[in-house]
């Protein structure tokens, strides 16, 4: 089975992909369309991607210039991952841009306000919403469901694969570290 996760930026998709990677039944490609990613497929067609396991999981982050039609057609199952708390998502996205730290821990209140980046972020979110979230043909789960509710079980139920179990998630730990400020008085 070929499973694709199409995600908004900073929605927990890398962690979810890494969790699938722990399962020997899956080959996992994290952002093969992204020229800066380790799994970049150098513009080779998705139909030429090889995997030797029973299942292939592809995780991609939405950008307006990416055309995922071929990937969607190739996939047996599509998971659309989004985030409801846009304020925290924006803070995470701006911090990642500011620090160039996309996959490690980061402290809150590190972001610099940049109106053009903020505008671009909201255009990403708007484009993702109109193309994927509002499309009734896709299975959707939010970051909040995945990390604070039982969204992983929702995904497992959707995929209907006996080889995946609702355990050991999330993989690793959350990246965000809240700064606790104490007063000296």
Secondary structure, DSSP 4 states (H G I P E B T S, - for coil): -EEEEEE-TTSSHHHHHHHHHTSTTEEEEE-TT-TTSTT--TT--GGG----SSEEEEEEE--TT---HHHHHH-SEEEEEE-S-HHHHHHHHHHHHHHT-SSS-EETT-PPP-HHHHHHHHHHHHHHIIIIIS-TTSEEEEHHHHHHSSHHHHHHHHHT-TT--S-S-SSS--SEE--------
